[in-house]
Amino acid sequence: MSESDIVRLKRSVQPIFDTVLECHYTGEFNAISKFFPSLSSDVFDEAVGVLKPMGKPARVEFLGAINKVSEIKLLWKVSYHSSDEELLWELLIDGRSDELKFVGLGFDK
């Protein structure tokens, strides 16, 4: 994947990632489930419970992309208003599809 490919991919995914962060802050499952249909409400609610005390996302920094065998992993560093801790977030995109198809997301606490 070239640097220009990464820039284009980031440009198209960033608004969706911003929505992911907002949904985890507000607890809005329906808005996130349209991008991640396999995400269960139980797993989402558990993540919201972990993130809610950290407050609203304060700073979001795109770190890059990693090519996997069948996926592309996009990474962000996110800081929060009510916490000194930063989290590493990842979105996984199907690398075999010409369409933008999300196959996973998560954060490392």
N, C-alpha and C positions, 0 to 999 in steps of 0.2 A: 504494500500500500504506500503510495507516494505521499509526500507532505501536502500536496494540493488536494489529494483524495481525502486526507484527514481533515483538512480545513473545510472542505465541502460537507463532509459527513458531520462534523461538529456544528456547522452552521444550520444544518437541517434538524439535528437532534437536540440542540441546546434549548429551544422553546419547550420541547417535550420534557426534557430533564427538569426545567424550571417548574413545569406543571407537577411532575413527580414530587419535587420538594414541597411545593405548596400543598398538595394533597396530603402528604404525610404530616404537615403542620396542622391543617384544618380537619383532618380525619375524613376527607371526602373520598370515599371508596369508588363511587360510580365514575368519576372523572378519570381515575387512574386505570380502572378495569378495562376501559376501551382500548388502551395501549397494551395492557398485559392481561389478556382474558384468562390466562391460567392462574393468576394470582387469587388466592382465596381471601375472603374477608377476614378469616381468623388470623392468617399470617400478617395481613395488612394491619389489623388492629393491634397485634403484638408489636409490630414495628412502630406504630404511632405511640404506643405506651412507652417505648424506649426513647423516642425522639422528642415527644411533647415537653418534657422538663427542660430540654436544651434550648427551647425557645424557637423563634423564627430564624430561618437561615439568614446569616449576615453577609457572608462572603462566599462566592462560588468560583473556584478556579479549575479550569479544564487542564488536566495533566497530560492527556495523550490517548493513543489507541494502541492496542496489542492485537495482532493477528493470531487467532487460534485455528485449529484444523477446520472447524465448521462455523466459527463465530468470530465476531469482532468485539473486543472488550474495550469500552470507553470508560475512562477514569476521571473523577473529579475529587478535589479536596473541598470540603464544605466546613465553614465555621458557623457558629450559632450565637445569637445575642445573649443567651442566658448561661453560656458554658465557655470555659477556656479550652475545652477539648475540641479537636477537629476530627472529622470522619472522612474516610475514604469511601466514596460511592462508586459503583460500577453499573453500567448498563450493557447488556449483551444483545448483539444484533446478529441475526442469521446471516452468515457470510456467504451462503450459497444462493441467496435470493437476490434478484434484482430490485425487489421492493424493500422498503424499510420495514422489516419485521422484527419486533423485539421478542427475545426468548428468555430474558431474565433481568433481574435487577437486585441490588443489595447494597448494604453498607457494612463496613468493618468497624466495630466499636472496640 
